[in-house]
Amino acid sequence: MTKQSKQLTLVAAGAVLGVTLALGHGVVGARDNTADVLPLEQLRTFSDVFARIKRNYVEDVSDEVLLEHAIRGMLSGLDPHSSYLNTEQFNELRIGTSGEFGGLGIEVGMEDGFVKVVSPIDDTPAQRAGMLSGDLIIRLDDKPVKGLALNDAVKLMRGRPGSDIVLTVVREGEDRPLKITITRAVIQVTSVKTRMLEDNFGYVRISHFQTKTTADMLKAVEKMKEENDLQGMVLDLRNNPGGVLSAAVGISDAFLHDGLIVYTDGREEDSRLRYSASQGDVLDGAPLVVLVNGGSASASEIVAGAMQDHGRGVVMGNKTFGKGSVQTIQNLANGGAVKLTTARYYTPSGRSIQAEGIDPDIVTGNLRVSKREESGIEPITESSLSGHLSNLDEEAPASTDEETVVESNLAEDDYQLNEALNLLKGLTILSRKG
């Protein structure tokens, strides 16, 4: 894997409640602007407005507060992902990279003045309460969201662990807004979960890309290989809003022998980086299916794009979120930081995912399958017809071994995962014939 001189990070599409999602902490050198001409006229206007607020505003406002508001506005006006982090927010961000933070457990952004849920995080109060990707939050307790900045909305959703907040949510397909009560908690995110599916197929769920995600996944896969004849794997990135870039590169590298994984391109030379795979495939070439949906963003799209471009895995599910920009964290002298969009990322074939997303190789709907009741009538087959020709092996003695049939409820519980498992079985059969 290519080593980087500084840690760049990809953030998901908004702020996590309790902390903005995992980022690196490398300091990016300031651009040399000594030759640039200062915009004196605009600075005079800024000074004029500043003085008018200080003199005429209904309440006294400190210089520090006004200047922080100005900095926040300057950054938030660039794009949805650039922002100013004060000391408290920067500390929370660093806690978030280790997988523990306070809040509700949802990744959020802004849309039309409302807070939009990008995805709920696995095993958090928000997910357990039934929050879904795409939900629009219009009220926080009794306070309307319209007109609030995202940071202000996030602050309202934070609170003492164990305390409740009522979110009023507009959801597609629902005739009226829903009221959902969530109990705040300290969120401890386990980014990697694994289990075996039927017929020795593995399942790995990555809910976030954190600093330890690659090591945790490699350890989990090796354990599955030791205990089972691992014939293929489903990598589930649904509702994974992203995280640390190095983790996305590491996960991709785990399945690729060589070649480009992702590259970034920006104005500064040090934002133009390339990340390549090292020798070795943790699955030894066994089939891989990558599950994605509209809540799969940022680092998830890097992995899906790399698998798709290299033909290493089949991407299945729904179109991804489309977050293809890179943010870096620049430390400030006051203990805070600036999160600034400095580059776009591109898949190995040169595709930019920004505002486009990854189109799955196989599109599947969000369906739920229920079992049809049996009629009790045996179907008519060739053997039912009078005078049918006998099979030459028909008289062979029947096996006395009892066959135990275990019925899987996977299709009913998770239709997309069931389809991924069926695809894995087919790919395995083809690989054996090859």
C-alpha positions in Angstrom: 0.0 0.0 0.0 1.3 3.4 -0.9 2.5 5.4 2.1 1.2 8.9 2.4 3.2 11.8 3.9 0.1 13.1 5.7 -3.2 11.5 6.5 -6.0 12.7 4.3 -9.5 11.8 5.2 -12.8 11.3 3.6 -15.8 12.4 5.6 -19.3 11.3 5.2 -22.0 13.6 4.1 -22.5 15.6 7.3 -21.9 15.8 11.0 -22.4 12.8 13.3 -24.5 13.6 16.3 -21.9 14.0 19.0 -19.0 14.4 16.6 -18.2 14.9 13.0 -17.1 11.6 11.4 -13.6 10.2 11.5 -10.9 12.4 10.1 -7.1 12.4 10.1 -5.2 15.1 11.9 -2.4 16.0 9.5 -1.6 19.7 9.2 -1.6 20.9 5.6 0.9 23.7 4.8 -0.7 27.1 4.1 -0.7 28.2 0.5 1.8 31.0 -0.2 -0.4 34.0 -1.0 2.2 36.7 -0.5 2.0 37.7 -4.1 -1.8 37.9 -4.1 -3.4 41.3 -4.0 -5.6 41.9 -0.9 -9.3 42.5 -1.7 -9.2 46.0 0.0 -12.7 47.0 -1.1 -14.3 43.8 0.3 -12.3 44.1 3.5 -13.6 47.7 3.9 -17.1 46.3 3.6 -16.4 43.6 6.1 -15.0 46.2 8.5 -18.1 48.5 8.0 -20.5 45.7 8.7 -18.5 44.6 11.8 -18.6 48.1 13.1 -22.4 48.5 12.5 -23.1 45.3 14.4 -21.0 46.4 17.3 -22.7 49.8 17.4 -26.3 49.1 16.5 -27.2 45.5 17.2 -29.9 45.1 19.9 -27.6 43.2 22.2 -23.9 43.5 22.9 -21.8 40.9 21.0 -18.2 40.1 21.7 -15.5 40.5 19.0 -14.7 36.8 19.4 -18.2 35.6 18.7 -18.6 37.9 15.7 -15.3 36.7 14.2 -16.1 33.1 14.8 -19.5 33.5 13.0 -17.6 35.2 10.1 -15.2 32.3 9.9 -18.0 29.7 10.0 -19.9 31.5 7.3 -16.9 31.8 5.1 -16.3 28.1 5.2 -19.9 26.8 5.1 -20.5 28.9 2.0 -17.9 26.9 0.1 -19.5 23.5 0.2 -21.5 21.2 2.6 -18.3 19.6 4.0 -15.9 22.5 4.7 -16.3 23.9 8.3 -14.7 25.5 11.3 -14.1 23.4 14.4 -13.6 25.1 17.7 -11.5 23.4 20.4 -14.4 21.4 21.8 -15.6 20.2 18.3 -12.0 19.3 17.3 -11.5 17.2 20.5 -14.8 15.4 19.8 -13.7 14.7 16.3 -10.5 13.0 17.5 -12.6 10.9 19.9 -14.7 9.9 17.0 -11.8 8.3 15.1 -11.4 5.8 18.0 -15.0 4.8 17.7 -16.5 6.3 20.8 -18.6 9.5 21.0 -21.7 10.9 22.5 -25.0 11.5 20.7 -27.8 9.6 18.9 -25.8 7.7 16.3 -26.9 9.2 13.0 -24.9 10.8 10.1 -26.6 13.9 9.0 -26.5 16.7 6.4 -28.6 19.6 5.3 -31.2 19.6 2.6 -33.6 22.5 1.8 -33.1 23.9 5.3 -33.9 20.6 7.1 -31.6 18.0 8.6 -31.4 15.0 6.4 -30.3 11.6 7.7 -27.6 10.1 5.5 -27.6 6.9 7.5 -28.1 5.6 11.0 -25.1 3.9 12.6 -25.4 0.2 13.5 -26.4 -0.6 17.1 -27.1 3.0 18.2 -30.1 4.6 19.7 -31.1 6.1 16.4 -31.1 2.8 14.6 -32.9 1.0 17.4 -35.6 3.8 17.4 -36.2 3.2 13.6 -34.5 6.1 11.9 -33.9 5.5 8.2 -31.6 6.8 5.5 -33.3 9.7 3.8 -35.4 10.8 6.7 -35.9 14.6 7.0 -35.9 16.0 10.5 -38.1 19.0 10.7 -38.4 19.5 14.5 -36.2 18.8 17.5 -38.5 18.4 20.4 -40.6 21.6 19.9 -38.0 23.6 18.0 -38.4 23.9 14.2 -35.2 23.0 12.3 -35.9 25.4 9.4 -33.4 28.3 9.6 -30.9 26.5 11.9 -27.3 25.9 10.8 -26.3 22.3 10.8 -23.9 22.8 13.8 -26.7 24.4 15.8 -29.1 21.5 15.0 -26.4 19.0 16.0 -25.9 20.9 19.3 -29.6 20.6 20.1 -29.5 16.8 19.4 -26.6 16.4 21.8 -27.2 16.0 25.5 -26.8 14.1 28.6 -26.7 10.3 28.1 -30.0 8.8 29.2 -32.0 11.9 28.3 -34.7 11.7 25.6 -35.3 13.8 22.5 -38.3 13.7 20.2 -37.5 14.0 16.5 -40.3 15.0 14.1 -39.5 13.2 10.8 -40.8 13.4 7.2 -40.3 10.1 5.5 -41.0 9.1 1.9 -44.1 7.0 1.6 -45.6 8.2 4.9 -48.7 10.5 4.7 -47.9 12.5 7.8 -44.8 13.3 9.9 -43.6 10.7 12.4 -42.6 11.5 15.9 -39.6 9.3 17.0 -38.3 9.4 20.6 -34.6 8.6 21.0 -32.7 8.2 24.2 -29.2 9.8 24.0 -26.2 7.6 24.8 -22.4 7.4 24.6 -22.0 5.7 21.2 -19.4 3.0 21.0 -19.1 1.9 17.4 -17.9 -1.6 16.4 -17.0 -1.0 12.8 -16.6 -4.7 11.8 -19.1 -7.5 12.4 -18.9 -11.0 10.9 -20.8 -14.2 10.7 -21.1 -17.3 8.5 -23.9 -17.7 6.0 -25.0 -21.1 4.8 -22.7 -23.3 2.7 -19.5 -21.8 4.0 -20.0 -18.3 2.7 -18.8 -15.4 4.9 -20.5 -12.1 5.8 -18.6 -9.0 6.8 -20.5 -5.9 7.8 -18.5 -2.6 8.0 -20.6 0.2 9.5 -17.8 2.9 9.6 -14.2 3.2 8.4 -12.1 3.8 11.4 -8.4 3.6 12.1 -8.6 0.0 13.2 -11.1 -1.2 10.7 -8.7 -2.9 8.3 -6.9 -4.8 11.0 -10.2 -5.9 12.6 -11.5 -7.1 9.2 -8.4 -9.0 8.3 -8.4 -10.7 11.7 -12.1 -11.6 11.4 -11.6 -13.1 7.9 -8.6 -15.2 8.9 -10.6 -16.6 11.8 -13.5 -17.5 9.4 -11.0 -19.2 7.1 -9.5 -21.2 10.0 -12.9 -22.5 11.2 -14.7 -23.0 7.8 -14.1 -23.8 4.2 -14.6 -20.2 3.1 -15.9 -20.3 -0.5 -16.9 -16.6 -0.9 -17.9 -13.5 1.0 -20.4 -10.7 1.1 -19.0 -7.3 2.1 -21.9 -5.2 3.4 -21.3 -1.5 3.1 -25.0 -0.4 3.2 -25.6 2.7 5.2 -21.9 3.1 5.8 -21.3 6.9 5.6 -17.5 6.7 5.3 -14.7 7.6 7.5 -10.9 7.5 7.4 -9.4 7.3 3.9 -6.6 5.0 5.0 -9.1 2.4 6.1 -10.9 2.4 2.8 -7.5 1.9 1.0 -6.7 -0.9 3.4 -10.0 -2.7 2.9 -9.6 -2.4 -0.8 -6.0 -3.6 -0.7 -7.1 -6.7 1.3 -8.8 -8.1 -1.9 -6.5 -6.8 -4.6 -3.1 -8.2 -5.6 -2.0 -5.0 -7.3 -3.1 -1.9 -9.2 -4.4 1.5 -8.4 -7.1 1.7 -5.6 -7.9 5.5 -5.7 -6.3 8.8 -6.5 -7.0 12.3 -5.4 -6.5 15.5 -7.4 -6.6 19.1 -6.2 -5.0 22.5 -6.7 -2.0 21.9 -4.3 0.7 19.4 -5.2 0.4 17.6 -1.9 -3.3 16.9 -2.6 -2.5 14.9 -5.7 -1.9 11.4 -4.2 -2.2 7.9 -5.5 -2.9 4.8 -3.5 -2.0 1.3 -4.9 -2.6 -2.3 -3.7 0.1 -4.6 -2.4 0.5 -8.3 -3.1 -2.0 -10.6 -1.5 -5.7 -11.3 -1.5 -7.3 -12.3 1.8 -9.9 -14.4 0.0 -7.3 -16.1 -2.3 -9.5 -15.2 -5.3 -12.8 -16.5 -3.9 -15.9 -14.7 -5.1 -16.8 -11.4 -3.5 -20.1 -9.5 -3.5 -20.2 -5.9 -2.3 -23.6 -4.6 -1.0 -24.3 -0.8 -1.2 -27.2 1.6 -1.1 -28.0 5.3 -1.0 -26.5 5.5 2.5 -23.1 4.2 1.3 -21.0 7.3 1.0 -17.4 8.5 0.8 -15.0 5.8 1.8 -17.6 3.1 1.0 -17.7 4.4 -2.5 -13.9 4.1 -2.8 -14.1 0.4 -1.9 -17.0 -0.3 -4.2 -15.5 1.7 -7.1 -12.1 -0.1 -6.7 -13.8 -3.6 -6.6 -15.9 -2.6 -9.6 -13.1 -1.2 -11.8 -10.8 -4.1 -11.1 -13.5 -6.7 -11.6 -12.7 -8.1 -8.2 -16.2 -8.1 -6.9 -19.8 -7.7 -8.0 -21.4 -4.5 -6.6 -25.0 -5.1 -5.8 -27.8 -3.1 -4.3 -28.8 0.6 -5.0 -26.9 3.6 -6.3 -24.6 5.1 -3.7 -24.7 8.6 -2.1 -22.1 10.3 -4.4 -19.6 11.9 -2.0 -16.4 12.2 -4.0 -14.5 15.0 -2.2 -11.6 14.9 0.2 -11.3 17.0 3.3 -8.2 17.7 5.3 -7.9 19.0 8.8 -5.7 22.0 9.3 -4.8 22.7 12.9 -5.2 26.3 14.1 -3.1 28.2 16.8 -6.2 28.6 19.0 -6.6 24.8 19.5 -9.4 24.5 16.9 -9.1 23.4 13.3 -10.4 24.1 9.7 -11.9 21.2 7.8 -11.4 22.1 4.2 -12.3 20.4 0.9 -8.9 20.2 -0.9 -9.4 17.5 -3.6 -11.7 15.2 -5.4 -11.1 11.4 -5.5 -11.3 9.2 -8.5 -11.7 5.5 -9.0 -8.9 3.5 -10.7 -10.5 4.0 -14.1 -10.7 7.8 -13.6 -14.3 8.1 -12.6 -15.3 10.9 -10.3 -18.0 9.9 -7.9 -18.8 13.4 -6.8 -22.6 14.0 -7.0 -22.9 10.9 -9.2 -22.4 7.9 -7.0 -21.6 4.3 -7.9 -24.1 2.4 -10.0 -24.3 -1.2 -8.9 -23.6 -4.0 -11.3 -26.9 -5.6 -10.1 -29.7 -3.4 -8.8 -31.9 -4.9 -6.2 -35.0 -3.4 -4.5 -35.5 -3.0 -0.8 -38.0 -5.8 -0.6 -39.2 -8.2 2.1 -40.2 -11.7 1.1 -42.8 -13.8 2.9 -43.3 -17.5 2.5 -46.3 -18.7 0.5 -48.6 -21.2 2.2 -48.4 -24.6 0.6 -51.6 -25.9 -1.0 -51.0 -29.5 -0.1 -51.4 -30.6 -3.8 -48.4 -32.4 -5.3 -47.2 -30.8 -8.6 -47.6 -32.9 -11.7 -44.3 -34.1 -13.2 -43.3 -36.6 -15.8 -43.3 -39.4 -13.2 -46.9 -38.7 -12.5 -48.0 -39.5 -16.1 -49.4 -43.0 -16.8 -47.0 -45.2 -18.8 -44.0 -42.9 -18.3 -40.6 -44.3 -19.3 -38.6 -45.5 -16.3 -35.3 -44.1 -15.4 -32.5 -46.7 -15.7 -31.3 -45.8 -12.2 -34.8 -45.9 -10.8 -34.4 -49.3 -9.2 -31.2 -48.3 -7.3 -31.6 -48.7 -3.6 -32.5 -45.5 -1.8 -30.0 -44.0 0.6 -30.8 -44.8 4.2 -29.1 -41.6 5.4 -31.5 -39.0 6.6 -31.0 -35.5 5.1 -31.6 -32.6 7.4 -33.0 -29.6 5.6 -32.4 -26.3 7.4 -34.7 -23.6 6.1 -33.1 -20.2 6.0 -35.1 -17.1 6.9 -32.5 -14.9 5.2 -34.8 -13.9 2.3 -37.5 -12.7 4.8 -35.1 -10.9 7.1 -32.8 -9.3 4.4 -33.8 -9.7 0.8 -30.7 -8.0 -0.6 -28.4 -10.2 1.5 -30.2 -13.3 0.3 -29.8 -12.2 -3.3 -26.1 -11.6 -2.6 -25.8 -15.1 -1.2 -27.5 -16.7 -4.2 -25.1 -14.8 -6.5 -22.1 -16.0 -4.5 -23.3 -19.6 -4.9 -23.6 -19.1 -8.7 -20.2 -17.5 -8.9 -18.7 -20.4 -6.9 -20.2 -23.0 -9.2 -18.9 -21.2 -12.3 -15.4 -20.9 -10.7 -15.4 -24.7 -10.1 -16.3 -25.4 -13.7 -13.6 -23.0 -14.9 
